[in-house]
Amino acid sequence: MDAAEASARWCVVTGGRGFAARHLVLMLLRSGEWRVRVADLAQVISLDLDEEQGILGAAIREGQAVYASADLRDKAQLAKDWCLSAYAAASEVGRTRRNQ
C-alpha cells in the first residue's frame, strides 16, 4: 500500500443508487478527495451504459469506488467495518433531529 492509498478518505453513501445519491457519488468522485462506498439494497450494482463508460464505471474499475449490498435495518450488517461509519452518522442525525 502506497502513501496515497493509506491516506485515502472513504465516504459511505447509503441509498447510493437513488436519484440524489447518484449525483452525490459523482460529486465526491469528481472532487478527487474521496473514495466512495456505494451502499444500496440490491445484491449487485447494475450500471447503465453511460455510467459504465463514465466516472462511476472508471472509479469502480480503478478501486476508487466499491459497491456494497446493505440493509441498514439489519444489525448484523452494521457490524461490518465498512458500515460502522454509516451507522454512526445515522445515529448522530437521529440525535440532532431530536434536539431541535
N, C-alpha and C positions, 0 to 999 in steps of 0.2 A: 504494500500500500504506500503510495507516494504522499507527499505533504498535502497536495490538493485534495486527494481522496479523504485523508484524515480530517481535514478541516471543513469538509462539505457539510452544509446545513440541510437537513431534511425537513420537509413540511408534509404532514398528512392532510389530504383534502378528502373529507368524508362526503359521501353522496357525489363522488367525483365524476360520475357520468351524467349528472344533471346539467341543465342549461347553464346556470350561473357558475357552477363548479368547473365546467369545461373551460369557461373563459378565465377563471381564476388559475387553473392549472397552466394554461398557456401564458398568462401574465408572469407567473412565478418562473417558468422555464425561460421565457424571454429575458428576464432580469439577469440571468446568468449567476445569480447568487444562491439559488435553491435547487436541490434535487427534490423530486415530488413523488410521494406515495399516493396513488390514486386508489382510494378505498370506496367500494360500492358493493351492493348485494349480489350482483351477477357473478357466477362462478369463474368466468373468463372475460377479458376485455375484448370487445369487438369494435375495431376501428373501421370507419368508412374510408373510402379511397383517399379523400382529401386529408384525413387525419393520418393515415398510413404514410402518405408521401410528405406530410408536413412536419411541423415542430414536434408534435407528440410522438409520432412514429419514430423519428430520428432519436428523440430523447430515450425512448424505450430501448431501441437498438444499442444505444451508447451507454446505457446504465444510468442515465440522468433521471429517469422516471421508471417506476415499477407499479404494477397493478396488484392489488390485494383484495380478494373477496372477503368482505367483512360485514357482520351484523353487530352493530354496537349495543344491541339489546342482549347479546349473547355474552355472558360474563366469562366464559372460557376463552373467547376470542380476545377479551380485554387483557388477559394475562400475557398475551404475546408482546414481546418487547416493542415492536413497531407500533403497537396500538396504545401503549401507555400514555403517550403524549396527547393522543386524541381524547382519551378518557379524562385526563387531567384538564384539558381545555373545556370539554363538555361540562365537567363538574364545576369549573370556575364560572362558566357562563350561567349555569343554574344559580349559583350563589349570588352573582352580580344582579341577576334579574329579581331575585327575592329581596335584595337590599334596596331596591328602588322605591 
